[in-house]
Amino acid sequence: MKKIFFCAIAVFTLLLNACGQDKYEKADILIFTQQGCSHCSKAMKFINNRLKVKNPNLNVVEVDVSYDKENIILMQRYLSKYKYKGNSVGTPIIIFNQQMVMGWGLENKVKLQKAFEFNIK
């Protein structure tokens, strides 16, 4: 059963890649989160209270991967696109300016702030 599930995910991932640009590609910040994830909450709070306040036109798209198979497949597509080679996947996964960061801590916070500081005064 697991084999069938993973084969189905692979097929869906290939189909999504073949479809070209999706509605998420236009996001300035695309963030994959899970319900109950404290790091996801902190990242969203930072994005909304710091970056978005100073950059009101910032297009932020949050994708909850807690229970939605399509969102999980979308996340896997982006992991593949950014050539993630790690053994484990955690949230948040934040994609911005053609780069992907995983997790939430000072290093990723600084990367995000620097990426959008052109509008921050």
N, C-alpha and C positions, 0 to 999 in steps of 0.2 A: 504494500500500500504506500509506504514511504517513497519507494522508487517511482511509482506512478505520479505522486504529488510533485516530486522534484523534476520529473520529466515535463509535467504540465507547466511548472514555473519556468523552465527553460524555454519551452515553446512560446509561452506568453511574452517572455522577455524578448525573444527574437522578433515576434510580431510587433511589439511596441517599438523596437529599434527600427523596424522596417517602415513604420508609419511616419517617421520623420518627427518634426517639431510637435511637441505637445503643449497644452495650455500652461504647463509649469515652467517652460523654458523662458518665458517672458518675465519671470519673477526676478527682482533684484536680489532677494534672499529667499531661498527655498529651504525650509527646515522640516525634517522628519522627526516626529516626537511620539511619545507613548504616554498614555494616561498613567498618572501616579509617579512619573519620573521627575525627581526633584531637580536634576540637572536641566531637563527640558523646560521646566517652569522658570528656572533662573535665566536661561537663555532667552526665552520668550519675553520675560519681564525686561531684560536688558534691551532687547531689540525694540520693544514697544515703548518703553519709558525713556530710553536714551537716544537710540538711532532714529526711530520714527518721529519722535517729537521734534528733533532738529532737522529731519528730512521728511516732511509730510507726504511727499509724493513717492516715497519708498514703497515699492510693491513687495510686500512680504506674504508668502504663501506657506501656511502650516499644513502639513500632511500627517495625520494621526495614523500610525501603523499598528495600533493596539489590536484591532479585531478585523480590519478590512483587508481581505486578501489582495484586492486590486492595488491598494496602497503599498502593501508589502512588495508586490511585483514591481511597482513603480520605483520603490526604494532600491530594489535589487538592480533595476535598470541603471539607475544613477551610480550605484556602486561599481557596476561594470564599466560605465562610461568614463568614470574617473579612475579606473584600473585599481580598485581597492584590492589588496592582496592579503589582508590580515586574516587571522583565524577566527576572530570573533567580531560581531557587529554590535555596537551600542548606540544609544540615542543620547542626545540629539545628534543628528547629522545635518550639517549646515553647508549649503552650497551658495556661493556668491563669487562674482568676478572670475568665473572659470576655475574656481578651486573648491575643494571639499575639505571640511574639517569634521572630525568626529569627537564627541564629548564636549564638556563645558568646563573651562578653567581659565586661568589668567591668560595663558598663551592664545587660546582661541578668541577670547574676549578682545585682546589687543589686536589680533588680526582683523576682526570684524570692524572694530573702531577705526583702525587705520584705513581700511578699504572704503569707508564712508565718511572720512573726516574732511573730504573736499567741501562738504556742505556744512560741517560742524564749525560753529564759531565760538 
